[in-house]
Amino acid sequence: GLALSGFGTILGAVNFITTIICMRAPGMTMWRMPIFTWNALVTSILVLMAFPPLAAALFALGADRRFGAHIFDPENGGAVLWQHLFW
């Protein structure tokens, strides 16, 4: 559930960025956009930088728990890998 929510958030950020950059009104430059649009653009860019590693870690955790993938096993250094993915 949480991984699916993260994937939806990533797709929403891509949608916002594409809409803001490609579908502005004719004659509207980037510098004439309202501050709300700038805020949405910056937030979407930050989401695209933060959420893919989190989503990948959640998918890896799901594979580890459901299918026994041994990604985060303690004997393989899994606890350190988990910390590196999230911190």
PDB file with one MODEL, atoms N, CA, C and O in Angstrom:
MODEL        1
ATOM      1  N   GLY A   1       0.807  -1.190   0.000  1.00  0.00           N
ATOM      2  CA  GLY A   1       0.000   0.000   0.000  1.00  0.00           C
ATOM      3  C   GLY A   1       0.854   1.261   0.000  1.00  0.00           C
ATOM      4  O   GLY A   1       0.590   2.196  -0.756  1.00  0.00           O
ATOM      5  N   LEU A   2       1.884   1.284   0.853  1.00  0.00           N
ATOM      6  CA  LEU A   2       2.722   2.478   0.942  1.00  0.00           C
ATOM      7  C   LEU A   2       3.585   2.635  -0.304  1.00  0.00           C
ATOM      8  O   LEU A   2       3.819   3.758  -0.751  1.00  0.00           O
ATOM      9  N   ALA A   3       4.060   1.536  -0.869  1.00  0.00           N
ATOM     10  CA  ALA A   3       4.852   1.612  -2.097  1.00  0.00           C
ATOM     11  C   ALA A   3       3.994   2.096  -3.261  1.00  0.00           C
ATOM     12  O   ALA A   3       4.460   2.873  -4.094  1.00  0.00           O
ATOM     13  N   LEU A   4       2.765   1.649  -3.322  1.00  0.00           N
ATOM     14  CA  LEU A   4       1.853   2.109  -4.368  1.00  0.00           C
ATOM     15  C   LEU A   4       1.544   3.586  -4.215  1.00  0.00           C
ATOM     16  O   LEU A   4       1.449   4.307  -5.208  1.00  0.00           O
ATOM     17  N   SER A   5       1.390   4.036  -2.998  1.00  0.00           N
ATOM     18  CA  SER A   5       1.175   5.459  -2.745  1.00  0.00           C
ATOM     19  C   SER A   5       2.390   6.283  -3.163  1.00  0.00           C
ATOM     20  O   SER A   5       2.236   7.362  -3.735  1.00  0.00           O
ATOM     21  N   GLY A   6       3.587   5.790  -2.886  1.00  0.00           N
ATOM     22  CA  GLY A   6       4.802   6.481  -3.312  1.00  0.00           C
ATOM     23  C   GLY A   6       4.919   6.538  -4.823  1.00  0.00           C
ATOM     24  O   GLY A   6       5.339   7.553  -5.378  1.00  0.00           O
ATOM     25  N   PHE A   7       4.551   5.454  -5.493  1.00  0.00           N
ATOM     26  CA  PHE A   7       4.586   5.430  -6.953  1.00  0.00           C
ATOM     27  C   PHE A   7       3.580   6.427  -7.531  1.00  0.00           C
ATOM     28  O   PHE A   7       3.875   7.106  -8.514  1.00  0.00           O
ATOM     29  N   GLY A   8       2.402   6.517  -6.928  1.00  0.00           N
ATOM     30  CA  GLY A   8       1.409   7.502  -7.365  1.00  0.00           C
ATOM     31  C   GLY A   8       1.882   8.930  -7.151  1.00  0.00           C
ATOM     32  O   GLY A   8       1.594   9.809  -7.963  1.00  0.00           O
ATOM     33  N   THR A   9       2.599   9.165  -6.071  1.00  0.00           N
ATOM     34  CA  THR A   9       3.149  10.496  -5.809  1.00  0.00           C
ATOM     35  C   THR A   9       4.195  10.862  -6.851  1.00  0.00           C
ATOM     36  O   THR A   9       4.244  12.005  -7.304  1.00  0.00           O
ATOM     37  N   ILE A  10       5.025   9.909  -7.231  1.00  0.00           N
ATOM     38  CA  ILE A  10       6.027  10.152  -8.273  1.00  0.00           C
ATOM     39  C   ILE A  10       5.341  10.489  -9.593  1.00  0.00           C
ATOM     40  O   ILE A  10       5.740  11.431 -10.277  1.00  0.00           O
ATOM     41  N   LEU A  11       4.318   9.729  -9.951  1.00  0.00           N
ATOM     42  CA  LEU A  11       3.603  10.006 -11.193  1.00  0.00           C
ATOM     43  C   LEU A  11       2.891  11.351 -11.145  1.00  0.00           C
ATOM     44  O   LEU A  11       2.820  12.046 -12.159  1.00  0.00           O
ATOM     45  N   GLY A  12       2.364  11.726  -9.990  1.00  0.00           N
ATOM     46  CA  GLY A  12       1.748  13.044  -9.847  1.00  0.00           C
ATOM     47  C   GLY A  12       2.754  14.166 -10.024  1.00  0.00           C
ATOM     48  O   GLY A  12       2.440  15.191 -10.629  1.00  0.00           O
ATOM     49  N   ALA A  13       3.961  13.981  -9.502  1.00  0.00           N
ATOM     50  CA  ALA A  13       5.009  14.996  -9.671  1.00  0.00           C
ATOM     51  C   ALA A  13       5.403  15.133 -11.135  1.00  0.00           C
ATOM     52  O   ALA A  13       5.606  16.245 -11.621  1.00  0.00           O
ATOM     53  N   VAL A  14       5.512  14.015 -11.838  1.00  0.00           N
ATOM     54  CA  VAL A  14       5.821  14.066 -13.272  1.00  0.00           C
ATOM     55  C   VAL A  14       4.710  14.791 -14.019  1.00  0.00           C
ATOM     56  O   VAL A  14       4.985  15.575 -14.928  1.00  0.00           O
ATOM     57  N   ASN A  15       3.470  14.541 -13.650  1.00  0.00           N
ATOM     58  CA  ASN A  15       2.329  15.209 -14.273  1.00  0.00           C
ATOM     59  C   ASN A  15       2.388  16.715 -14.047  1.00  0.00           C
ATOM     60  O   ASN A  15       2.185  17.484 -14.986  1.00  0.00           O
ATOM     61  N   PHE A  16       2.662  17.147 -12.826  1.00  0.00           N
ATOM     62  CA  PHE A  16       2.752  18.577 -12.536  1.00  0.00           C
ATOM     63  C   PHE A  16       3.874  19.239 -13.334  1.00  0.00           C
ATOM     64  O   PHE A  16       3.671  20.294 -13.934  1.00  0.00           O
ATOM     65  N   ILE A  17       5.050  18.625 -13.342  1.00  0.00           N
ATOM     66  CA  ILE A  17       6.192  19.216 -14.048  1.00  0.00           C
ATOM     67  C   ILE A  17       5.900  19.318 -15.540  1.00  0.00           C
ATOM     68  O   ILE A  17       6.168  20.349 -16.158  1.00  0.00           O
ATOM     69  N   THR A  18       5.354  18.256 -16.119  1.00  0.00           N
ATOM     70  CA  THR A  18       5.035  18.274 -17.546  1.00  0.00           C
ATOM     71  C   THR A  18       3.996  19.333 -17.870  1.00  0.00           C
ATOM     72  O   THR A  18       4.125  20.046 -18.865  1.00  0.00           O
ATOM     73  N   THR A  19       2.976  19.442 -17.045  1.00  0.00           N
ATOM     74  CA  THR A  19       1.934  20.434 -17.285  1.00  0.00           C
ATOM     75  C   THR A  19       2.475  21.848 -17.164  1.00  0.00           C
ATOM     76  O   THR A  19       2.170  22.696 -18.002  1.00  0.00           O
ATOM     77  N   ILE A  20       3.264  22.116 -16.148  1.00  0.00           N
ATOM     78  CA  ILE A  20       3.779  23.471 -15.933  1.00  0.00           C
ATOM     79  C   ILE A  20       4.738  23.873 -17.048  1.00  0.00           C
ATOM     80  O   ILE A  20       4.713  25.020 -17.495  1.00  0.00           O
ATOM     81  N   ILE A  21       5.575  22.959 -17.500  1.00  0.00           N
ATOM     82  CA  ILE A  21       6.570  23.312 -18.508  1.00  0.00           C
ATOM     83  C   ILE A  21       5.977  23.339 -19.916  1.00  0.00           C
ATOM     84  O   ILE A  21       6.298  24.235 -20.697  1.00  0.00           O
ATOM     85  N   CYS A  22       5.125  22.383 -20.251  1.00  0.00           N
ATOM     86  CA  CYS A  22       4.671  22.244 -21.640  1.00  0.00           C
ATOM     87  C   CYS A  22       3.312  22.872 -21.938  1.00  0.00           C
ATOM     88  O   CYS A  22       3.035  23.169 -23.100  1.00  0.00           O
ATOM     89  N   MET A  23       2.463  23.083 -20.955  1.00  0.00           N
ATOM     90  CA  MET A  23       1.083  23.477 -21.231  1.00  0.00           C
ATOM     91  C   MET A  23       0.728  24.849 -20.674  1.00  0.00           C
ATOM     92  O   MET A  23      -0.425  25.086 -20.313  1.00  0.00           O
ATOM     93  N   ARG A  24       1.694  25.754 -20.597  1.00  0.00           N
ATOM     94  CA  ARG A  24       1.390  27.109 -20.134  1.00  0.00           C
ATOM     95  C   ARG A  24       0.559  27.833 -21.183  1.00  0.00           C
ATOM     96  O   ARG A  24       0.504  27.421 -22.342  1.00  0.00           O
ATOM     97  N   ALA A  25      -0.085  28.914 -20.765  1.00  0.00           N
ATOM     98  CA  ALA A  25      -0.861  29.734 -21.693  1.00  0.00           C
ATOM     99  C   ALA A  25       0.075  30.359 -22.729  1.00  0.00           C
ATOM    100  O   ALA A  25       1.244  30.601 -22.431  1.00  0.00           O
ATOM    101  N   PRO A  26      -0.418  30.624 -23.933  1.00  0.00           N
ATOM    102  CA  PRO A  26       0.430  31.259 -24.945  1.00  0.00           C
ATOM    103  C   PRO A  26       0.940  32.619 -24.450  1.00  0.00           C
ATOM    104  O   PRO A  26       0.169  33.437 -23.949  1.00  0.00           O
ATOM    105  N   GLY A  27       2.229  32.840 -24.596  1.00  0.00           N
ATOM    106  CA  GLY A  27       2.830  34.089 -24.158  1.00  0.00           C
ATOM    107  C   GLY A  27       3.250  34.111 -22.701  1.00  0.00           C
ATOM    108  O   GLY A  27       3.890  35.067 -22.265  1.00  0.00           O
ATOM    109  N   MET A  28       2.911  33.093 -21.944  1.00  0.00           N
ATOM    110  CA  MET A  28       3.288  33.036 -20.526  1.00  0.00           C
ATOM    111  C   MET A  28       4.691  32.452 -20.421  1.00  0.00           C
ATOM    112  O   MET A  28       4.902  31.269 -20.689  1.00  0.00           O
ATOM    113  N   THR A  29       5.630  33.272 -20.037  1.00  0.00           N
ATOM    114  CA  THR A  29       6.994  32.788 -19.852  1.00  0.00           C
ATOM    115  C   THR A  29       7.124  32.199 -18.446  1.00  0.00           C
ATOM    116  O   THR A  29       6.228  32.330 -17.612  1.00  0.00           O
ATOM    117  N   MET A  30       8.248  31.557 -18.213  1.00  0.00           N
ATOM    118  CA  MET A  30       8.481  30.984 -16.885  1.00  0.00           C
ATOM    119  C   MET A  30       8.513  32.070 -15.817  1.00  0.00           C
ATOM    120  O   MET A  30       8.076  31.848 -14.688  1.00  0.00           O
ATOM    121  N   TRP A  31       9.028  33.238 -16.170  1.00  0.00           N
ATOM    122  CA  TRP A  31       9.190  34.308 -15.185  1.00  0.00           C
ATOM    123  C   TRP A  31       7.893  35.050 -14.910  1.00  0.00           C
ATOM    124  O   TRP A  31       7.829  35.823 -13.954  1.00  0.00           O
ATOM    125  N   ARG A  32       6.854  34.842 -15.716  1.00  0.00           N
ATOM    126  CA  ARG A  32       5.572  35.512 -15.488  1.00  0.00           C
ATOM    127  C   ARG A  32       4.554  34.599 -14.799  1.00  0.00           C
ATOM    128  O   ARG A  32       3.410  34.999 -14.584  1.00  0.00           O
ATOM    129  N   MET A  33       4.959  33.394 -14.457  1.00  0.00           N
ATOM    130  CA  MET A  33       4.044  32.465 -13.790  1.00  0.00           C
ATOM    131  C   MET A  33       3.762  32.923 -12.365  1.00  0.00           C
ATOM    132  O   MET A  33       4.616  33.543 -11.732  1.00  0.00           O
ATOM    133  N   PRO A  34       2.568  32.621 -11.857  1.00  0.00           N
ATOM    134  CA  PRO A  34       2.260  32.965 -10.460  1.00  0.00           C
ATOM    135  C   PRO A  34       3.143  32.186  -9.481  1.00  0.00           C
ATOM    136  O   PRO A  34       3.718  31.154  -9.827  1.00  0.00           O
ATOM    137  N   ILE A  35       3.238  32.698  -8.267  1.00  0.00           N
ATOM    138  CA  ILE A  35       4.089  32.082  -7.243  1.00  0.00           C
ATOM    139  C   ILE A  35       3.584  30.692  -6.861  1.00  0.00           C
ATOM    140  O   ILE A  35       4.383  29.824  -6.511  1.00  0.00           O
ATOM    141  N   PHE A  36       2.277  30.471  -6.921  1.00  0.00           N
ATOM    142  CA  PHE A  36       1.738  29.144  -6.622  1.00  0.00           C
ATOM    143  C   PHE A  36       2.257  28.113  -7.622  1.00  0.00           C
ATOM    144  O   PHE A  36       2.578  26.986  -7.245  1.00  0.00           O
ATOM    145  N   THR A  37       2.338  28.493  -8.882  1.00  0.00           N
ATOM    146  CA  THR A  37       2.839  27.580  -9.904  1.00  0.00           C
ATOM    147  C   THR A  37       4.316  27.277  -9.683  1.00  0.00           C
ATOM    148  O   THR A  37       4.759  26.142  -9.859  1.00  0.00           O
ATOM    149  N   TRP A  38       5.075  28.300  -9.297  1.00  0.00           N
ATOM    150  CA  TRP A  38       6.486  28.076  -8.967  1.00  0.00           C
ATOM    151  C   TRP A  38       6.617  27.126  -7.779  1.00  0.00           C
ATOM    152  O   TRP A  38       7.476  26.245  -7.779  1.00  0.00           O
ATOM    153  N   ASN A  39       5.770  27.303  -6.771  1.00  0.00           N
ATOM    154  CA  ASN A  39       5.813  26.418  -5.602  1.00  0.00           C
ATOM    155  C   ASN A  39       5.495  24.976  -5.986  1.00  0.00           C
ATOM    156  O   ASN A  39       6.145  24.043  -5.515  1.00  0.00           O
ATOM    157  N   ALA A  40       4.488  24.800  -6.847  1.00  0.00           N
ATOM    158  CA  ALA A  40       4.138  23.450  -7.291  1.00  0.00           C
ATOM    159  C   ALA A  40       5.277  22.825  -8.088  1.00  0.00           C
ATOM    160  O   ALA A  40       5.541  21.630  -7.956  1.00  0.00           O
ATOM    161  N   LEU A  41       5.953  23.621  -8.914  1.00  0.00           N
ATOM    162  CA  LEU A  41       7.074  23.117  -9.706  1.00  0.00           C
ATOM    163  C   LEU A  41       8.246  22.703  -8.815  1.00  0.00           C
ATOM    164  O   LEU A  41       8.808  21.622  -8.992  1.00  0.00           O
ATOM    165  N   VAL A  42       8.608  23.544  -7.874  1.00  0.00           N
ATOM    166  CA  VAL A  42       9.735  23.231  -6.983  1.00  0.00           C
ATOM    167  C   VAL A  42       9.413  22.012  -6.117  1.00  0.00           C
ATOM    168  O   VAL A  42      10.265  21.146  -5.919  1.00  0.00           O
ATOM    169  N   THR A  43       8.192  21.946  -5.604  1.00  0.00           N
ATOM    170  CA  THR A  43       7.797  20.804  -4.784  1.00  0.00           C
ATOM    171  C   THR A  43       7.825  19.512  -5.591  1.00  0.00           C
ATOM    172  O   THR A  43       8.260  18.476  -5.088  1.00  0.00           O
ATOM    173  N   SER A  44       7.368  19.567  -6.828  1.00  0.00           N
ATOM    174  CA  SER A  44       7.383  18.372  -7.673  1.00  0.00           C
ATOM    175  C   SER A  44       8.803  17.920  -7.976  1.00  0.00           C
ATOM    176  O   SER A  44       9.074  16.720  -8.019  1.00  0.00           O
ATOM    177  N   ILE A  45       9.708  18.861  -8.186  1.00  0.00           N
ATOM    178  CA  ILE A  45      11.109  18.497  -8.422  1.00  0.00           C
ATOM    179  C   ILE A  45      11.706  17.846  -7.172  1.00  0.00           C
ATOM    180  O   ILE A  45      12.448  16.868  -7.272  1.00  0.00           O
ATOM    181  N   LEU A  46      11.382  18.388  -5.999  1.00  0.00           N
ATOM    182  CA  LEU A  46      11.875  17.789  -4.754  1.00  0.00           C
ATOM    183  C   LEU A  46      11.303  16.392  -4.542  1.00  0.00           C
ATOM    184  O   LEU A  46      12.001  15.498  -4.061  1.00  0.00           O
ATOM    185  N   VAL A  47      10.028  16.202  -4.904  1.00  0.00           N
ATOM    186  CA  VAL A  47       9.418  14.875  -4.798  1.00  0.00           C
ATOM    187  C   VAL A  47      10.143  13.893  -5.714  1.00  0.00           C
ATOM    188  O   VAL A  47      10.377  12.746  -5.334  1.00  0.00           O
ATOM    189  N   LEU A  48      10.498  14.341  -6.919  1.00  0.00           N
ATOM    190  CA  LEU A  48      11.210  13.456  -7.842  1.00  0.00           C
ATOM    191  C   LEU A  48      12.611  13.110  -7.360  1.00  0.00           C
ATOM    192  O   LEU A  48      13.157  12.078  -7.750  1.00  0.00           O
ATOM    193  N   MET A  49      13.193  13.938  -6.531  1.00  0.00           N
ATOM    194  CA  MET A  49      14.511  13.610  -5.985  1.00  0.00           C
ATOM    195  C   MET A  49      14.406  12.704  -4.761  1.00  0.00           C
ATOM    196  O   MET A  49      15.309  11.904  -4.517  1.00  0.00           O
ATOM    197  N   ALA A  50      13.329  12.808  -3.990  1.00  0.00           N
ATOM    198  CA  ALA A  50      13.244  12.096  -2.713  1.00  0.00           C
ATOM    199  C   ALA A  50      12.517  10.756  -2.801  1.00  0.00           C
ATOM    200  O   ALA A  50      12.928   9.795  -2.150  1.00  0.00           O
ATOM    201  N   PHE A  51      11.455  10.669  -3.585  1.00  0.00           N
ATOM    202  CA  PHE A  51      10.595   9.495  -3.515  1.00  0.00           C
ATOM    203  C   PHE A  51      11.101   8.256  -4.252  1.00  0.00           C
ATOM    204  O   PHE A  51      10.821   7.154  -3.780  1.00  0.00           O
ATOM    205  N   PRO A  52      11.825   8.348  -5.375  1.00  0.00           N
ATOM    206  CA  PRO A  52      12.281   7.101  -6.015  1.00  0.00           C
ATOM    207  C   PRO A  52      13.165   6.218  -5.132  1.00  0.00           C
ATOM    208  O   PRO A  52      12.967   5.003  -5.138  1.00  0.00           O
ATOM    209  N   PRO A  53      14.132   6.753  -4.370  1.00  0.00           N
ATOM    210  CA  PRO A  53      14.876   5.848  -3.476  1.00  0.00           C
ATOM    211  C   PRO A  53      13.996   5.233  -2.388  1.00  0.00           C
ATOM    212  O   PRO A  53      14.177   4.073  -2.019  1.00  0.00           O
ATOM    213  N   LEU A  54      13.052   6.010  -1.883  1.00  0.00           N
ATOM    214  CA  LEU A  54      12.152   5.462  -0.866  1.00  0.00           C
ATOM    215  C   LEU A  54      11.269   4.368  -1.449  1.00  0.00           C
ATOM    216  O   LEU A  54      11.063   3.331  -0.818  1.00  0.00           O
ATOM    217  N   ALA A  55      10.747   4.593  -2.651  1.00  0.00           N
ATOM    218  CA  ALA A  55       9.910   3.581  -3.291  1.00  0.00           C
ATOM    219  C   ALA A  55      10.721   2.321  -3.594  1.00  0.00           C
ATOM    220  O   ALA A  55      10.223   1.209  -3.419  1.00  0.00           O
ATOM    221  N   ALA A  56      11.964   2.485  -4.048  1.00  0.00           N
ATOM    222  CA  ALA A  56      12.810   1.320  -4.323  1.00  0.00           C
ATOM    223  C   ALA A  56      13.094   0.537  -3.046  1.00  0.00           C
ATOM    224  O   ALA A  56      13.085  -0.694  -3.057  1.00  0.00           O
ATOM    225  N   ALA A  57      13.343   1.239  -1.955  1.00  0.00           N
ATOM    226  CA  ALA A  57      13.590   0.553  -0.683  1.00  0.00           C
ATOM    227  C   ALA A  57      12.340  -0.179  -0.204  1.00  0.00           C
ATOM    228  O   ALA A  57      12.438  -1.274   0.350  1.00  0.00           O
ATOM    229  N   LEU A  58      11.170   0.413  -0.412  1.00  0.00           N
ATOM    230  CA  LEU A  58       9.937  -0.261  -0.007  1.00  0.00           C
ATOM    231  C   LEU A  58       9.661  -1.493  -0.865  1.00  0.00           C
ATOM    232  O   LEU A  58       9.208  -2.516  -0.351  1.00  0.00           O
ATOM    233  N   PHE A  59       9.931  -1.404  -2.170  1.00  0.00           N
ATOM    234  CA  PHE A  59       9.769  -2.580  -3.019  1.00  0.00           C
ATOM    235  C   PHE A  59      10.759  -3.673  -2.627  1.00  0.00           C
ATOM    236  O   PHE A  59      10.405  -4.852  -2.618  1.00  0.00           O
ATOM    237  N   ALA A  60      11.998  -3.294  -2.303  1.00  0.00           N
ATOM    238  CA  ALA A  60      12.989  -4.277  -1.865  1.00  0.00           C
ATOM    239  C   ALA A  60      12.572  -4.908  -0.543  1.00  0.00           C
ATOM    240  O   ALA A  60      12.738  -6.112  -0.351  1.00  0.00           O
ATOM    241  N   LEU A  61      12.033  -4.106   0.367  1.00  0.00           N
ATOM    242  CA  LEU A  61      11.561  -4.653   1.638  1.00  0.00           C
ATOM    243  C   LEU A  61      10.393  -5.605   1.417  1.00  0.00           C
ATOM    244  O   LEU A  61      10.313  -6.655   2.053  1.00  0.00           O
ATOM    245  N   GLY A  62       9.485  -5.236   0.511  1.00  0.00           N
ATOM    246  CA  GLY A  62       8.371  -6.130   0.195  1.00  0.00           C
ATOM    247  C   GLY A  62       8.843  -7.444  -0.402  1.00  0.00           C
ATOM    248  O   GLY A  62       8.326  -8.507  -0.056  1.00  0.00           O
ATOM    249  N   ALA A  63       9.826  -7.377  -1.299  1.00  0.00           N
ATOM    250  CA  ALA A  63      10.381  -8.605  -1.878  1.00  0.00           C
ATOM    251  C   ALA A  63      11.088  -9.432  -0.816  1.00  0.00           C
ATOM    252  O   ALA A  63      11.030 -10.662  -0.834  1.00  0.00           O
ATOM    253  N   ASP A  64      11.750  -8.755   0.102  1.00  0.00           N
ATOM    254  CA  ASP A  64      12.452  -9.455   1.178  1.00  0.00           C
ATOM    255  C   ASP A  64      11.466 -10.153   2.105  1.00  0.00           C
ATOM    256  O   ASP A  64      11.698 -11.290   2.515  1.00  0.00           O
ATOM    257  N   ARG A  65      10.384  -9.489   2.431  1.00  0.00           N
ATOM    258  CA  ARG A  65       9.416 -10.059   3.377  1.00  0.00           C
ATOM    259  C   ARG A  65       8.541 -11.135   2.728  1.00  0.00           C
ATOM    260  O   ARG A  65       8.286 -12.171   3.342  1.00  0.00           O
ATOM    261  N   ARG A  66       8.079 -10.903   1.493  1.00  0.00           N
ATOM    262  CA  ARG A  66       7.135 -11.826   0.871  1.00  0.00           C
ATOM    263  C   ARG A  66       7.809 -13.019   0.195  1.00  0.00           C
ATOM    264  O   ARG A  66       7.334 -14.150   0.291  1.00  0.00           O
ATOM    265  N   PHE A  67       8.925 -12.750  -0.492  1.00  0.00           N
ATOM    266  CA  PHE A  67       9.523 -13.782  -1.326  1.00  0.00           C
ATOM    267  C   PHE A  67      10.851 -14.306  -0.791  1.00  0.00           C
ATOM    268  O   PHE A  67      11.459 -15.182  -1.406  1.00  0.00           O
ATOM    269  N   GLY A  68      11.311 -13.782   0.348  1.00  0.00           N
ATOM    270  CA  GLY A  68      12.576 -14.241   0.917  1.00  0.00           C
ATOM    271  C   GLY A  68      13.770 -13.887   0.051  1.00  0.00           C
ATOM    272  O   GLY A  68      14.629 -14.732  -0.197  1.00  0.00           O
ATOM    273  N   ALA A  69      13.832 -12.653  -0.408  1.00  0.00           N
ATOM    274  CA  ALA A  69      14.887 -12.233  -1.337  1.00  0.00           C
ATOM    275  C   ALA A  69      16.242 -12.064  -0.658  1.00  0.00           C
ATOM    276  O   ALA A  69      17.253 -11.956  -1.353  1.00  0.00           O
ATOM    277  N   HIS A  70      16.301 -12.039   0.651  1.00  0.00           N
ATOM    278  CA  HIS A  70      17.548 -11.908   1.424  1.00  0.00           C
ATOM    279  C   HIS A  70      18.303 -10.622   1.100  1.00  0.00           C
ATOM    280  O   HIS A  70      19.534 -10.614   1.065  1.00  0.00           O
ATOM    281  N   ILE A  71      17.577  -9.549   0.864  1.00  0.00           N
ATOM    282  CA  ILE A  71      18.208  -8.259   0.567  1.00  0.00           C
ATOM    283  C   ILE A  71      18.706  -7.612   1.850  1.00  0.00           C
ATOM    284  O   ILE A  71      19.820  -7.091   1.900  1.00  0.00           O
ATOM    285  N   PHE A  72      17.885  -7.647   2.876  1.00  0.00           N
ATOM    286  CA  PHE A  72      18.215  -6.963   4.123  1.00  0.00           C
ATOM    287  C   PHE A  72      18.569  -7.936   5.244  1.00  0.00           C
ATOM    288  O   PHE A  72      18.294  -7.654   6.411  1.00  0.00           O
ATOM    289  N   ASP A  73      19.171  -9.072   4.911  1.00  0.00           N
ATOM    290  CA  ASP A  73      19.603 -10.019   5.939  1.00  0.00           C
ATOM    291  C   ASP A  73      20.763  -9.435   6.740  1.00  0.00           C
ATOM    292  O   ASP A  73      21.644  -8.790   6.172  1.00  0.00           O
ATOM    293  N   PRO A  74      20.770  -9.657   8.058  1.00  0.00           N
ATOM    294  CA  PRO A  74      21.864  -9.113   8.881  1.00  0.00           C
ATOM    295  C   PRO A  74      23.235  -9.672   8.508  1.00  0.00           C
ATOM    296  O   PRO A  74      24.229  -8.952   8.592  1.00  0.00           O
ATOM    297  N   GLU A  75      23.312 -10.933   8.100  1.00  0.00           N
ATOM    298  CA  GLU A  75      24.625 -11.486   7.758  1.00  0.00           C
ATOM    299  C   GLU A  75      25.176 -10.917   6.444  1.00  0.00           C
ATOM    300  O   GLU A  75      26.368 -11.048   6.165  1.00  0.00           O
ATOM    301  N   ASN A  76      24.321 -10.293   5.646  1.00  0.00           N
ATOM    302  CA  ASN A  76      24.773  -9.648   4.405  1.00  0.00           C
ATOM    303  C   ASN A  76      24.985  -8.153   4.584  1.00  0.00           C
ATOM    304  O   ASN A  76      25.223  -7.443   3.607  1.00  0.00           O
ATOM    305  N   GLY A  77      24.904  -7.667   5.809  1.00  0.00           N
ATOM    306  CA  GLY A  77      25.023  -6.227   6.038  1.00  0.00           C
ATOM    307  C   GLY A  77      23.733  -5.493   5.742  1.00  0.00           C
ATOM    308  O   GLY A  77      23.749  -4.309   5.407  1.00  0.00           O
ATOM    309  N   GLY A  78      22.612  -6.191   5.865  1.00  0.00           N
ATOM    310  CA  GLY A  78      21.324  -5.628   5.493  1.00  0.00           C
ATOM    311  C   GLY A  78      20.886  -4.447   6.328  1.00  0.00           C
ATOM    312  O   GLY A  78      20.239  -3.533   5.818  1.00  0.00           O
ATOM    313  N   ALA A  79      21.232  -4.453   7.621  1.00  0.00           N
ATOM    314  CA  ALA A  79      20.825  -3.327   8.468  1.00  0.00           C
ATOM    315  C   ALA A  79      21.524  -2.044   8.033  1.00  0.00           C
ATOM    316  O   ALA A  79      20.924  -0.969   8.049  1.00  0.00           O
ATOM    317  N   VAL A  80      22.779  -2.155   7.648  1.00  0.00           N
ATOM    318  CA  VAL A  80      23.521  -0.984   7.173  1.00  0.00           C
ATOM    319  C   VAL A  80      22.975  -0.539   5.820  1.00  0.00           C
ATOM    320  O   VAL A  80      22.857   0.660   5.569  1.00  0.00           O
ATOM    321  N   LEU A  81      22.643  -1.487   4.948  1.00  0.00           N
ATOM    322  CA  LEU A  81      22.060  -1.152   3.652  1.00  0.00           C
ATOM    323  C   LEU A  81      20.736  -0.430   3.835  1.00  0.00           C
ATOM    324  O   LEU A  81      20.465   0.559   3.155  1.00  0.00           O
ATOM    325  N   TRP A  82      19.916  -0.919   4.745  1.00  0.00           N
ATOM    326  CA  TRP A  82      18.634  -0.269   5.029  1.00  0.00           C
ATOM    327  C   TRP A  82      18.848   1.166   5.495  1.00  0.00           C
ATOM    328  O   TRP A  82      18.131   2.068   5.062  1.00  0.00           O
ATOM    329  N   GLN A  83      19.823   1.388   6.369  1.00  0.00           N
ATOM    330  CA  GLN A  83      20.104   2.742   6.851  1.00  0.00           C
ATOM    331  C   GLN A  83      20.621   3.632   5.730  1.00  0.00           C
ATOM    332  O   GLN A  83      20.280   4.814   5.674  1.00  0.00           O
ATOM    333  N   HIS A  84      21.435   3.088   4.843  1.00  0.00           N
ATOM    334  CA  HIS A  84      21.950   3.897   3.742  1.00  0.00           C
ATOM    335  C   HIS A  84      20.845   4.276   2.762  1.00  0.00           C
ATOM    336  O   HIS A  84      20.890   5.354   2.170  1.00  0.00           O
ATOM    337  N   LEU A  85      19.865   3.413   2.586  1.00  0.00           N
ATOM    338  CA  LEU A  85      18.768   3.733   1.676  1.00  0.00           C
ATOM    339  C   LEU A  85      17.855   4.811   2.240  1.00  0.00           C
ATOM    340  O   LEU A  85      17.276   5.586   1.478  1.00  0.00           O
ATOM    341  N   PHE A  86      17.717   4.874   3.546  1.00  0.00           N
ATOM    342  CA  PHE A  86      16.776   5.819   4.139  1.00  0.00           C
ATOM    343  C   PHE A  86      17.421   7.028   4.783  1.00  0.00           C
ATOM    344  O   PHE A  86      16.726   8.011   5.040  1.00  0.00           O
ATOM    345  N   TRP A  87      18.706   7.006   5.054  1.00  0.00           N
ATOM    346  CA  TRP A  87      19.330   8.171   5.678  1.00  0.00           C
ATOM    347  C   TRP A  87      20.329   8.707   4.730  1.00  0.00           C
ATOM    348  O   TRP A  87      20.994   9.698   5.030  1.00  0.00           O
TER     349      TRP A  87
ENDMDL
END
